[in-house]
Amino acid sequence: MSLIKSFKHYSGLSKSGINNQKTSTFGDTEAIGKGRFWSIVSVITLAIVWHFGSTLGYINPIFWPAPSTVWQQFISISQDGYRGFTLWEHIWASLYRILIGFSLGCLVGIPLGFAMGLSEKVRGWFDPIVEFFRPIPPLAFIPLVIIWSGIGERSKILLIFFAALWIMVIAARAGVSSIKLNKIHAAHSLGANKRQILQHVILPNSLPEIFTGMRVAMGVCWGTVVAAELVAANSGVGYMIMVASKFLATDIVVLGVIIVGLIGYSIDIIMRKIEAKLVPWKGKS
C-alpha cells in the first residue's frame, strides 16, 4: 500500500528490520570537518602548480594569467571598484538575486512537493507539469523572462525562481515518498491524528531529502544567476566577467571565476553545517 493511502487511512504497515548501527560516514554531515588537511594540501598543490607554470612559461598569460597578476587585480578592484560598483557591491548584487529567487522557489516548491507526495489527485494533476519543465535548463528561459520582465532585477529573480522550483518540488515529493510506512502506523497506534503525523513524522523524516534538494538547487541557482548576468545586467559577478572578456582582461575574468567558485563552495559548506545542526538524525534511522 502506498504512503498516500497509508496517510489517509492511518495504516498500511510494511514490516522493516531493526535499524543497524551505522558503520560508514561516507556522505555524512558529521564528517564535514574530516579530511580538511587533505583539502588544504589540494589547494596548496594547485596554487604551486599554477605559480610555477606561469613563472616557467608553461602557461600563456593571455589565456590564464599568473596568480600574482590576479591578486593585484583583486586589490585594485577592492579599492577602486569596477564599472561604477565596488567588488563587494558586485558580489552582493549576485547574492541578493539568488537569495530572493531561491527563497521563492522553496516557498512554492516545498509545499507543492508535500502535496504531491500526500495526495494522489495533486500528484496526478501536477506531475506532468513538473516532469515537463524539470529537464529544461533554466537558461533556456532567458529570452522569455526578458520579454516578460525586461532586463531588470525581476527577470533575474524569476529565472532563479524557475531554477529552484522544480528541484524543490521533486526533493519534497521524494522526502515524503521515502518515509517508512511503519513509522506512520506506529504514530497512529499511539493516538496521533493527521496533523500530528504530518508534523512529527512526515516533516522530520522528509527534511534530509529536502536539504539535499536545497543544496542542489542552490548550486544550480548560483550558476544560473551568473549566466543571467552575462546576458543582461549592470552589476554582479557575472557582469564583471562579461565586460572584462570584451576587453580581453583575462585577469579580471579569472578573478571573477575564482570568486564564483569560492562563493559557491562557501554556500554549500554553510548549508551542510545548517543541515548537520537541524537534521542530526540524517542517516541514523
SENU-675314 format. One record per residue: residue in one letter; x, y, z of N, C-alpha, C, O, CB in turn. Coordinates in pm, whole numbers, plus 50000, padded with zeros to 5 digits. Glycine has a CB too. Layout:
# SENU-675314
AXYZXYZXYZXYZXYZ/...
This chain:
# SENU-675314
M500864988150000500005000050000500895012350000501905012750070499035000150124/S500525022349924501355034149909501305042750033500415041250117500925042149788/L502285051850045502325061050158501105070150158500605073850264503595069350155/I500625073750038499465082450027498255075750093497565082150172499155085649879/K498005063250061496875056150118497075053850267496125054050345496655042950047/S498345051550306498625049350447498305061850527497745061150636500075045350468/F498675073350471498405085750541496915088250552496435093650652499075097450471/K496185084450450494735086550451494045077550552493105081750619494155084050312/H494505065150562493795055250644494535051850773494115042950846493585042550565/Y495615058950800496415056850923496965042750934497275038251044495575060051046/S497085035950826497575022250834498365019250709498735028150633496425012150852/G498625006150688499405002250572500824998750609501755002150536499395013150468/L501004992150723502334988950773503054979350680502524969050639502244982850913/S504294983050646505154973650576506324970650669507064979650708505644979350438/K506494958250703507454954350807508874957350762509244954450648507304939550841/S509664962950852511064965650823511914960250936511414958251047511314980850802/G513174957950909514054952251008514524962451109514264974451096515234946150942/I515214957551212515734966351315516884974451257517704969151182516204958251440/N516944987351291518004995951240519354991051289519534988351408517765010651284/N520274989951198521624985851234522454998051269522165009251225522274977951119/Q523484995951348524375006851382525125011351258525585003151179525365002651492/K525245024451243525875029851123527375027551129528015030551230525575044851107/T527945022251022529365019451017530095027750914531325028350916529595004950990/S529385034250823530005042250719529675056950738528535060450770529565037550581/T530675065750719530465080150731530485086750595530505099050586531515086350821/F530485078850488530535084650354529285093150330528165088050336530645073550247/G529485106050303528375114950277527665119850402526655126850391527395108150190/D528175116350520527515120350644527845134950675528985139350658527965111250761/T526825142550719527065156550751528005158150871528635168550886525745163650780/E528105147850956529015148651068530475148351024531365152551098528745137351165/A530715143350903532075141850854532545153850773533535152950700532175129450770/I531835165350785532215177050707533635181550741534425184550651531225188450732/G533945181950869535255186950910536385177150888537555181050893535215190651053/K536065164450864537095154450845537695155650706537005159350611536525140250868/G538955152450694539625153450564540035167650529540435170250416538745148150456/R539945176950626540265190950599541745192550564542095201050483539915199750719/F542595184350624544025185150595544295182750447545065190050385544805175050680/W543645172450392543875169250251543265179750159543745181650047543315155550218/S542225186350204541665197250125542655208750116542835214650009540345202150187/I543295211850229544295222550231545485218850142545995227150068544775225350375/V545915206250151547025201750067546675202849918547505206749837547405187250101/S545425199349885544985200049745545035214349693545505216749582543575194449732/V544525223849774544525237949732545945243249716546255250049619543755246549832/I546805240149813548205244649806548905238849684549685245849618548955240749934/T548635226149654549255219749537548835226749408549665229349321548875204849532/L547545229649395547075236449276547695250349264548055254749154545545237549277/A547815257449378548425270749376549895270149333550365278649258548305277449513/I550615260049381552035258549345552175255449197553035261149129552695247449430/V551345246349147551395242949005551075255248919551735257648818550415231548973/W550075262848960549695275048887550855285048887551165290848783548425281448950/H551495287049004552575296849015553775293048929554255301148850553015298249162/F554235280748944555425276748869555125274948720556005277048636555995263948926/G553885270948687553525270048547553565283548478553975284548363552155264148532/S553145293948550553205307448494554635312848494555055319248397552295316848574/T555365310348602556735315448613557645309348508558465316448450557285312648752/L557515296548484558375289548388557895290848245558535285748154558475275048425/G556765297548224556305299948089555485288848028555235288947907557445302648003/Y555075279048108554255268148056552795272448032552075266247954554295256248152/I552385283048101551015288048089551045301748023551705310848072550315288748229/N550355303147913550305315847841549475325947921548295323347947549715313947699/P550055337347962549315347048044548105352947973547205358248038550235358148087/I548075352247841546915357347768545685348747798544575353847808547195357747617/F545915335647811544805326447836544555324247985543425322248027545065313247769/W545625324648065545475322648209546615329848280547745324948284545475307348245/P546325341748337547385349948397547965343748522547405334448580546855363748430/A549115349048563549785344148683548985347748808548225357348807551205349948694/P549155339948915548405342849039548705356749095547825363149152548715332449144/S549955361349079550305374749128549525385449054549105395349115551805377249114/T549305383748924548545393348845547085393648890546485404348903548635389948696/V546525381948912545135381148958544995387449096544015394249124544655366448961/W545975385149183545925390949317546005406149312545285413049385547065385349403/Q546875411349227546975425849213545675431849161545265442649205548125429549118/Q545015424849069543745429649018542675429249128541815438049135543295421148896/F542745419049212541815418249324541985430149419540995436049462542015405149400/I543215433649450543485445149538542985457949472542385466449538544995446149570/S543245459449343542855471449271541335473249268540835484149296543395471149130/I540605462349235539145463149228538535464849366537525471649382538555450649159/S539145458749467538655460249604538735474749649537875479449723539445451449699/Q539755481749604539955495649646539205505549557538575514849606541435498949645/D539275503349425538735513149330537395509149268536735517449206539735515449221/G536995496649285535755492049224535915488749077537015489449021534685502449242/Y534805485049015534825481448873533485485348810532425480948854535105466248854/R533555493648708532375498148634531325504748725530125502248713531745486348561/G531815513148815530895520948897530415514149024529655520049100529725524548817/F530855501949049530465494749171531705488949237532655485049169529435483449139/T531715488249369532795481549439532685466449418531655461449374532775485049590/L533755459449449533735444849434532655438749522531975429349480535105438949469/W532495443949642531515438249736530095441349690529185433449716531735443749878/E529885452549623528575455449567528235445949452527085441849437528515469949519/H529235442549372529015432649266528645419149327527715412449281530275431349177/I529375415249430529095402349495527715402449560526965392749548530175399149601/W527385413449629526085414049695524945414049595523885408449622526015426349783/A525145420449480524095420549377523755406249335522585402849320524545428849255/S524775398049316524535384149277523895376349390522965368549368525835377349234/L524395378249514523845370949628522395374849656521575366449690524705373349753/Y522085387749642520725392449665519755385649569518685380949610520645407749650/R520115385049442519245378849342519035364149372517915359049361519825380649201/I520095357249410519955342849432519175340049560518415330349565521345336149438/L519335348249663518605346049788517105348049769516305340149820519125355449898/I516725358349695515305360949673514695349949586513655344249620515095374849608/G515335347049472514795336849382514765323049444513785315749427515605336349256/F515815319449518515875306349584514805305249692514155294849705517265304049643/S514625315949771513625315749877512225314049820511415306449873513705328549960/L511935321249713510615319849650510425305649594509335300049604510445330249536/G511475300049536511385286349486511105276349596510335266949575512665282449416/C511705278449714511445269449828510035271349882509355261649914512465271949939/L509595283949892508265286749948507155280649863506115276749916508065301749959/V507365279949733506345274149645506605259149625505665251249628506325281349509/G507845255249604508175241549567507985231449678507485220449653509575240949520/I508385234949802508285225249911506835221749944506515209949952508985230650036/P505945231449963504535227749988503915219949872503135210649893503705240250015/L504265223849749503725216549634504235202249632503485192949603504085223749502/G505525200349663506075186749668505435178349776505175166549756507565187249689/F505175184549893504485177450000503085173349956502655162049979504415186150127/A502385182649893501025179549848501035168249746500145159749748500355192049788/M502025168149657502115157449557502435144149623501985133649577503165160649452/G503215144549731503555132149800502425126449883502385114349908504745134349887/L501495135149927500435130850017499105128649947498215122050001500255140850125/S498945134049828497665133049759497845127849617498625133349539496965146649756/E497125117349586497205111749451496645121449348497145122249236496455098349445/K495595128749385494995138249291495955149649258496125153349142493685143749348/V496575155249363497525166149340498705161349259499185168249169498005172149474/R499185149249290500325143849215499935141449070500705144548979500835130849279/G498765135949048498335133448911498145146348832498375146648711497055125648911/W497735156948900497495169548832498815176648797498965181748686496635178648920/F499755176948890500975184848871502155176848817503125182648769501355191249000/D502105163548826503255155548784503655157948638504845159348611502945140848805/P502705158348542503125161148403503775174848388504725176448310501925160348310/I503275184648462503855198148452505285198248506506185203748442502995208348530/V505485192248623506805191948685507795184248598508915188848574506735185748825/E507375172448551508275164248473508565170248335509585167048273507695150348458/F507675178748287507925185548159508975196548175509885197748093506625191448103/F508835204648279509735216048296511055212248362512055219248347509055226748377/R511075201048437512275197448512513525195848426514575200848466512035184748586/P513465189148309514695187248232515145199548153516255199748099514515175848138/I514295209848146514645221548067515645230048144515375233948257513375229948032/P516815233148085517795241548155517205255348184516525260948099519085242948071/P517445260748302516895273948335517295284848236516535294248212517325277948472/L518495283548179518975293848087518135294247959518155304247887520435291348052/A517415283547930516555283647811515415293547825514795297447726515995269747785/F515125297647950514035307147973514485321747965513665330847977513415304648109/I515775324047944516285337847944515555346647843515115357547879517775337847913/P515395342347716514665351047622513235353947668512755365147653514625344747485/L512565344047724511185345947768511085355647886510245364647886510565332547806/V511945353847986511855362548104512235376848068511735386348129512765357248217/I513125378647970513445392247926512235398447857511945410347876514655392147830/I511515390347777510295395347713509235398547818508535408647807509755385147612/W509105389847920508085391748022508415403348117507545411348151507915379048102/S509695404148159510045413248269511155423048235511595430548322510455405248388/G511625423248110512695432348076514045427148125514205415248149512425446048133/I515005436348141516355432348183516655436848325517825437148366517395438148087/G515625440448400515825444948538515995433348634516215421848594514655453448581/E515885436548762516085426548866515035415548862515325403948889516075433149003/R513805419248827512715409548831512965397848737512625386448770511405416148796/S513555400448620513785389648525514805379648579514645367548559514265395248392/K515825384348646516845375348702516285367348818516555355348831518075383348747/I515505373848904514885366749016513905356248964513835345249019514165376649110/L513155359548861512215349948803512945337948746512485326548760511375356548694/L514085340248683514875329348626515395320148737515375307948723516045334848543/I515875326048845516375318048958515235310449024515405299149069517085326949060/F514065316749031512885310049085512575297449006512305286949065511675319549085/F512605298248873512375286448790513435275748815513135263848816512355290348642/A514685280148835515775270648857515585262748985515895250848991517105277948860/A515075269449091514925262849222513615255349234513555245149304515025273049332/L512565260049168511225254849190511125239849167510705232449256510245261949100/W511515235349049511305221249014512165211949099511745200849132511605218948865/I513365216449134514235208249218513625206449356513645195549412515645214549229/M513075217249412512495216349545511205208249545510915201249642512245230349600/V510415209149438509215200849428509585186149433509005178349509508425204049299/I510555182249352510975168249345511595163749478511345152549522511965166049230/A512395172349541513035168849668511985166549777512075156749852514005179849711/A510995175549787509955173849888509105161649860508755154249952509065186349894/R508785159349735507995147649698508755134849730508185125149781507625148049550/A510065134749700510885122949730511025120949880511075109549927512265124249665/G511085131949956511185130750101509965124050162510095115550250511375144150164/V508785127850115507545121550164507495106950122507095098350201506315129050110/S507885104050000507805090349949508805080950015508625068750014508035090149799/S509875086550074510915078150134510625073950277511375066150336512235085250129/I509545079150335509235076150476508755061850489507935057150410508165085950531/K509275055050589508865041250612507435040850666507075048350757509835034250711/L506645032150610505225031450645505005027250791504005030950851504515021850553/N505925019650846505735015250985505835026751084505315025851195506755004751020/K506485037751045506555049351134505185056151143504765060351250507625059451084/I504505057051030503165062851030502205053951109501385058951186502655064850885/H502315040951090501455031551162501725032251312500795031551393501655017151111/A502995033451350503335034151493502775046951555502265046751666504865033551513/A502885058051481502345070651533500845069851549500305074951647502715082251440/H500165063651454498705062151465498325053151581497335055651650498135056651336/S499105042751603498785033651713498955040351849498365035851948499675021251707/L499745051051854499925058551978498905069751993498955077552089501325064251983/G497975070551898496895080251908497095093151833496345102651853496685083452048/A498095093851745498355106251670497285108151563496845098551499499765105951606/N496885120751544495945123751437496715127751311497945127151308494965135151480/K495975131951207496635135251080497625146751094498745146151042495585138850976/R497215157251165498105168751180499375164951256500465169351221497385180151253/Q499245156751360500405152651437501315143451357502545144251369499955145651564/I500715134751276501535126251191502325134651091503505132251067500665115951117/L501655144451034502335153250939503445161151005504525162650948501335162750874/Q503185166151125504135174951193505305167251255506445171751248503415182751301/H505015155751314506045148751392506645136551322507645131151369505465144551523/V506045132051213506575120351143507015123951001508175122050964505525109151139/I506075129050924506365131450782507375142650763508345141150690505075134750706/L507145154050829508045165450811509475162550856510405164950778507515177350886/P509715157450979511105154851020511805144650931512995146050901511135149951163/N511075134250887511715124050805511915128450661512675122150587510885111450809/S511245139150620511435144450485512575154550477513085157350369510155150950438/L512975159950592513975170650592515315166750528515895175050458514215175050732/P515835154450548517095151150481517025152450329517935157850266517505137150516/E515935147450269515775148650124515605163350084516125167649981514575140450076/I514885170850165514655184950133515965192750138516225200950051513625191050231/F516785190250238518065197350247518995193450133519735201850082518735194450381/T518955180750094519755176749977519295184249854520105189049775519655161549954/G517975185249837517445192849725517815207549732518075213749629515945191349720/M517835213249853518205227349868519655229549829519975239749767517985231950012/R520525220349864521935221749825522085221049674522815228949614522805210949891/V521395211649612521455210549466520865222949401521425228349306520705197849418/A519715227449453519055239149395519905251749410519965259849318517695241349461/M520545253249524521385265049545522545265249447522905275849394521905265349688/G523145253549421524225252949323523755256549184524425263849111524835239149323/V522585251249146522025254449014521675269249005521925275648902520775245748986/C521105274849112520725288949113521945298049103521905308149034519935292249240/W523025294349172524235302649166524815302849025525205313348975525285297349266/G524865291348961525315291048822524375298348729524805304548632525485276748776/T523075297748759522085304448674522195319548683522125326348581520685300048711/V522365324948804522425339348819523675345048752523625355748692522385343248966/V524785337948763526005342748696525815342648545526225352048477527215333948735/A525205332148493524965331448349523975342248304524135348148198524435317648310/A522955344848386521975355248352522635369048349522295377348266520815355148453/E523585371348440524285384048443525215385848323525575397048288525085385248571/L525585374848262526395375748140525585381348024526145386947930526965362048104/V524265379748031523395383747919522915398047936523065406147845522205374247908/A522335401148050521745414348070521835418348216521065413548299520275414648023/A522785427148248522945432048384523865444048382524595446348285523495420948478/N523835451748490524795462748504525575461648634526315470748672524075476248499/S525415450248703526175447348824526155432348847525355425148787525605454948946/G527035427748934527105413448963528415407448916529125413248834525935406048897/V528735395848970529985389248935529975385048788530985386548718530225377149025/G528845379848741528745376048600528925387948508529525386748401527415369448573/Y528405399448549528575411748471530045415448462530525419448355527775423448532/M530775414248572532225416948571532925408148469533745413048391532825414648711/I532615395348470533265385948378532935389348234533805388948147532835371648408/M531675392848209531235395748072531945408048017532465407847905529715397848068/V531975418848096532615431148049534115429248031534685433747933532355442648148/A534755422348126536195420148117536555411847994537585414247932536705413148244/S535715402147959536005393647843535995401647713536725398347619535005382247835/K535165412047707535095420147586536395427747561536735430747446533925429847595/F537125430947669538375438347658539595429347677540715434147697538395449647761/L539375416147671540445406247689541195408147821542395405447829541425407047572/A540485412747924541085414248057540985400748129540135398748216540365425548139/T541865391748089541785378048140541975377348291541405368648356542825369348073/D542765386548346542985386248491541685388848567541445382748671544035396548531/I540855397948516539565400548581538615388748559537835385348648538935413548527/V538675382748442537835371048414538175359748511537285353648571538005366348268/V539475357048526539905346348617539535349848760539115341148836541415343948605/L539695362548798539305366848932537815364448955537415359549060539625381748953/G536995367848855535565365348866535245350548879534375346648957534845371048747/V535935342348802535715327848808536075322548947535345314249003536555320548700/I537185327249003537595322949137536575327349241536235319549331538985328749172/I536075339649229535055344549323533795336049315533205332549417534725359349295/V533375332849192532185324449174532385310949242531495306049312531885322549024/G533555304849220533825291749281533875292349432533325283649499535115286349228/L534545302549486534675303749632533315306149698533005300249801535635315249667/I532505314849637531185317549696530305305149687529615301749784530515329349624/G530325298349572529535286149559529945275549659529095268949719529665280649418/Y531255273849678531745264149774531375268149916531005259649997533275262549761/S531475281049947531135285950081529655283950110529285280050221531515300750095/I528805286650011527365284550030527065270050061526255267050149526585289049905/D527715260949989527475246650013527955242550151527275234750219528185238249906/I529095247650195529595244350329528635249450435528355242450532530995250450350/I528135261750417527185267350514525925258950521525415256250630526835281950477/M525415254850406524195246950404524415233250466523515227850531523675245450261/R525585227450447525895214650509525985216050661525555207250735527205208850453/K526555227250707526625229750851525225231250910524925225651015527465242350880/I524375238850840522995240750886522265227350889521525224450983522245250650795/E522485219250786521845206150781522285197350898521475190350959522165199150649/A523585197950929524095189851040523485194051173523315185651262525615190951047/K523155206951187522565211851312521065208851319520565204651423522785226851325/L520365210851207518905209551207518435195251184517345191551227518305218451101/V519255187151115518855173451085519935163851133520565156951053518605171550932/P520165163251266521235154551318520935139851304521825131451318521475157651462/W519655136551276519295122451264519485116951123519185105251098517855120551306/K519995125051031520145120450894521105108550888522215109050943520645131850804/G520675097850821521505085950804521585076950926522345067250927522855089950766/K520805080151031520895072251153519635064251182519555057251283521175081251269/S518645065351093517405057851116516845053150984515805046750981516375066351190/
